[in-house]
Amino acid sequence: MPKIEIADDLAGLDAALENLPNNPAVFAIWPREGDPYLSRTAMLRRRLLRLLKEREKPSRLLNLRHTARRIEYWPAGSALESSATLYEQARRLFPETYLDQLKLRMPPYVKIVLGNEFPRSHITTHLTGAGGLYFGPFRSRASAERFEAQFLDLFQMRRCQEDLVPSPGHPGCIYGEMAMCLRPCQQVVGPGEYAHEVGRVVEFLQTGGRSLLEAIAHSRDRLSEQMQFEDAARQHKRYEKVQEVLKLGDDLARDVDRLHGVALTRSTTPGAVELWFVRAGDCYPPQRFSFEMPEGKPVSLDQRLRETLAALAPRKPSLRRRQEYLALLARWYYSSWCDGEWIPFASFDDVPYRKLVHAISRVAHL
C-alpha cells in the first residue's frame, strides 16, 4: 500500500503528486482531524491534483490541500478489483456505515421457502440461514419477478403468500380454478403430495431446468415411437416453453449453493490476470495468474490452473460477507462497465480448463 506523508512544506506534496501513476486506484486522504475521504478513480494523479493542488482562484470544488495529513492508495487493474478494494477499505474505515458509503444494493433472488409446511416462492434481497433455496442473483427485481412468474407456470406450486390453514371451506384462488395450483388450501392434496411437487420445483432450479427438460424429452420420444404424434407435438411445445423460461434467467442466476465459476480481469502486474473464483456462492480473494515461467521451468497453463484450483479449500463465510461479495460481483457483471469475463461451471470437479485457458489469453490481451 503506497503512502504519502504530507509535511508542512507543501512543495514536497506537489512533487509527490506529479510522480504518481495516472492509473485506476482506490485512495484515502486522511485529514488532520476527523474521518478520511475515501474514493476511487480511473486516473489517480489527475484526481488527486484536483483535490490537493493549489488554486489561483476561489472555487466551489472540494479542496483538501490545507487539511490533508496523509494519502494512501491502492492500484486496481480492473473495475471489479477497484470495487472489491473500495469495499474492503470502507468496511475497515466505516464499519457501521460502509454500505451507505458504497451505495451497495443487494441483488434480488427467487427464494423457495422450504421451512413452511406448504412451501412457496417470493423475491428477496437477503440471504438468511433459514431453510430455503435461493436462486440468483438477478440483474433487477423486475427480472427476478418475470422469471418467477414464468417458471411457476410450469408447476402447480401455490403462489399465495399467506400462512395456510387448510380447510374445505377456503375460498381458493384463480390459479386453483385454472389447474395451475394443487390447492392445498382447500385440502385437495395433503402435505405429502404437495411436497412432491415442491421437490420437482427445487430439482428444476438446482439443475438449471435439465430435470424437467429431460423428463419432457423422454415422454416426447416415447410418444413419437408409439406413433402418438399429436401428444408428442404437445410435449415438444412444452419442451420449447421450458427453454423460453430458462432464457429469462440472468447469466449469474443459479441455486446460490451451486453457483460456481470464475471472473477474469486484468491485473496491475504486466503479463498477468486476476482470477476471482466463486465456489458455492463464496467469493474468494483474487488469484494472480502470471504468464511468467516459475524458475524458468516450462509448465503448461492447464497444469498451473489445476494447481491453483486444488489450493482453494471449501470455506464457510458469514452470510453477510457472502451476500455482499455476491452483490459486488452482480453489480460488476451486469453493469455497462464490466471489463472482464465470467466463466461458469457445474462444479469444481468439472472445470472447463481449455475454455478457461482461452479466456485468460483474451483478458490478458485486452
Summary of the structure (lengths in Angstrom):
residues: 366
radius of gyration: 26.5
end to end distance: 25.6
largest distance: 91.7
contacts: 1026
relative contact order: 0.11
helix: 41%
strand: 17%
